[in-house]
Amino acid sequence: MGPAKHMTSILMGAETQDSEGKPFVLVVPDISVYEPAMSDSLIPVGRLIEAGFMVNHKISSQANKDAFSLKAFPLYFGIITTPDGKTIIVM
């Protein structure tokens, strides 16, 4: 916990990669929040789910169990599946 922050609403596309390691830009539905002093922006998971994405949060120690190599995906924290089911984005 820390001091409260005022964050700006933005339309966002997040540079990611799919399960095959190919670059993929995730266009986030609705709005995200951004604060220039923070290293990351916040993507509204609820909005992704409402838009038909499947979000499966994991911890990095589960990567091998999920058939993902930590060498290939050292920051593995789960997957996001696009609404059409054709693309799996590795978090």
C-alpha positions in Angstrom: 0.0 0.0 0.0 1.1 3.5 -0.7 -0.2 7.0 -1.3 -3.2 7.4 -3.5 -2.5 8.2 -7.1 -4.5 10.1 -9.7 -4.3 8.1 -12.9 -5.3 9.1 -16.4 -7.7 7.0 -18.5 -6.3 6.1 -21.9 -7.1 3.9 -24.9 -4.3 1.3 -25.0 -2.7 -1.3 -27.1 -0.2 -3.5 -25.2 2.8 -5.1 -27.0 2.7 -8.8 -26.1 3.6 -12.0 -27.7 1.6 -15.1 -28.5 2.2 -18.6 -27.3 4.5 -19.2 -30.3 6.6 -16.1 -29.5 5.2 -14.0 -32.3 4.6 -10.3 -31.5 1.0 -9.5 -30.8 -0.6 -6.1 -30.0 -3.5 -6.6 -27.5 -5.9 -3.7 -28.1 -7.5 -3.3 -24.7 -11.3 -2.8 -24.9 -12.7 0.3 -23.2 -10.1 2.3 -21.2 -6.9 1.5 -19.2 -5.2 3.7 -16.6 -1.8 5.3 -16.9 0.5 7.2 -14.6 3.8 8.4 -16.1 5.8 7.8 -12.9 4.8 4.1 -12.8 6.6 1.4 -14.7 3.4 -0.3 -15.8 -0.1 0.6 -16.9 -3.2 -1.1 -15.5 -5.3 -3.2 -17.9 -8.9 -3.7 -16.7 -9.2 -7.5 -16.6 -13.0 -7.2 -16.1 -13.3 -5.4 -19.4 -11.3 -8.0 -21.2 -13.6 -10.7 -19.8 -16.7 -8.7 -20.7 -15.3 -8.4 -24.3 -15.0 -12.2 -24.5 -11.3 -12.7 -23.7 -10.4 -15.6 -21.3 -7.9 -14.5 -18.7 -6.0 -17.2 -16.7 -3.7 -15.8 -14.1 -0.9 -18.1 -12.9 2.4 -17.8 -11.1 5.7 -18.3 -12.8 6.5 -21.6 -11.1 3.4 -23.0 -13.0 4.9 -22.3 -16.5 6.4 -25.7 -17.1 3.1 -27.4 -15.9 1.3 -25.2 -18.4 3.8 -26.3 -21.2 5.6 -22.9 -21.3 9.3 -22.7 -20.9 10.6 -20.1 -18.4 13.6 -19.7 -20.7 11.2 -18.6 -23.5 8.8 -16.8 -21.2 10.8 -15.7 -18.1 8.0 -13.4 -16.9 5.2 -16.0 -17.3 2.1 -15.1 -15.3 -0.6 -16.9 -17.2 -2.4 -16.5 -20.5 -5.1 -14.4 -22.2 -7.1 -16.1 -25.0 -8.7 -13.9 -27.6 -12.5 -14.0 -28.1 -12.1 -16.0 -31.4 -10.0 -18.6 -29.5 -7.3 -18.3 -32.2 -4.6 -16.5 -30.3 -3.1 -17.2 -26.9 -1.2 -14.3 -25.4 1.4 -15.1 -22.8 1.5 -12.7 -19.8 
